[in-house]
Amino acid sequence: MTQEIAVVGSPEFTTGFRLAGVRKFTNVPDDQKQVKLDDAVRETMADDDVGIVVMHDDDVDLLSRDVREAVETSVEPVVVTLGGGTGSGNLRAQVKRAIGIDLMDEDT
């Protein structure tokens, strides 16, 4: 089974990924995010074909507490956030969660 990348967010956010060949995406217009973002994320994470979910960092803040917790702790699919306040520390934590080891650990 092939694991695909899926993108959830505003049409402006998903467009670049679609142009790069990502076939699974869910557009949630900015004026509907408060209402539809949780459902879009739940549906995407429940898709067995999805191995990586990409979201904008600011959209994670709009999620309800239970969905945000699921996003932050999910291993399969792994959720990667981009933009906003995402720094190398956050990306490092995401990579560690996804593969199970810290590639920057000085002890290894």
C-alpha positions in Angstrom: 0.0 0.0 0.0 1.4 3.4 -1.0 1.3 6.1 1.7 0.4 9.5 0.2 0.9 13.0 1.3 -2.3 15.0 2.0 -2.6 18.7 2.6 -5.3 20.5 4.7 -5.8 24.2 4.7 -6.8 27.3 2.7 -6.9 27.1 -1.1 -3.9 29.4 -1.1 -1.9 27.0 1.1 -2.9 23.8 -0.8 -2.3 25.2 -4.3 1.5 25.0 -4.2 1.4 21.4 -3.0 -1.1 20.5 -5.7 1.1 22.0 -8.4 4.0 19.9 -7.0 1.9 16.7 -7.5 0.1 16.2 -4.2 -3.2 14.6 -5.2 -4.9 14.5 -1.8 -6.0 17.8 -0.4 -8.8 19.4 1.5 -9.5 23.1 0.9 -11.0 24.9 3.9 -11.6 28.6 3.1 -10.5 31.0 5.8 -14.1 32.1 6.5 -15.1 28.5 7.2 -12.1 27.3 9.2 -13.8 27.7 12.6 -16.6 25.4 11.5 -15.0 22.9 9.0 -11.3 22.5 9.9 -11.8 19.9 12.7 -13.9 17.7 10.4 -11.4 18.1 7.5 -8.5 17.1 9.7 -10.3 14.1 11.2 -11.3 12.8 7.8 -7.8 13.2 6.4 -6.2 11.5 9.4 -8.7 8.6 9.1 -7.7 7.9 5.5 -5.7 4.7 5.4 -3.9 5.9 2.3 -2.4 9.0 4.0 1.0 8.7 5.6 1.8 12.4 6.0 -0.6 15.3 6.6 0.7 18.8 5.9 -1.0 21.8 7.6 -0.2 25.4 8.2 1.1 26.1 11.7 -1.5 28.8 12.3 -4.4 26.3 11.5 -3.4 24.0 14.3 -4.2 26.8 16.7 -7.7 26.9 15.4 -8.4 23.2 16.0 -10.5 22.0 19.0 -8.5 20.7 21.9 -9.1 17.0 21.1 -8.3 17.3 17.5 -5.2 19.4 18.2 -4.0 16.7 20.7 -4.6 14.0 18.1 -2.6 16.0 15.5 0.3 16.7 18.0 0.6 13.0 19.1 -0.2 11.2 15.8 2.6 8.9 14.6 0.6 7.4 11.6 -0.1 9.6 9.8 2.5 12.0 10.9 1.3 15.6 10.8 3.9 18.2 9.6 3.1 21.9 10.1 4.7 24.6 8.0 4.8 28.4 8.2 3.9 30.7 11.1 6.2 30.2 14.1 7.6 26.9 13.0 11.3 26.9 13.9 14.0 24.3 13.7 13.1 23.1 17.2 9.5 22.3 16.2 10.7 20.6 13.0 13.2 18.6 15.0 10.4 17.4 17.3 8.3 16.5 14.3 11.1 14.5 12.7 11.9 12.7 16.0 8.2 11.8 16.4 8.0 10.5 12.9 11.0 8.3 12.8 11.5 7.6 16.5 15.0 9.0 16.9 16.6 12.4 17.3 19.0 12.9 14.3 20.6 15.8 16.0 21.3 14.0 19.3 25.0 14.6 20.1 25.2 11.3 22.1 24.7 9.2 19.0 
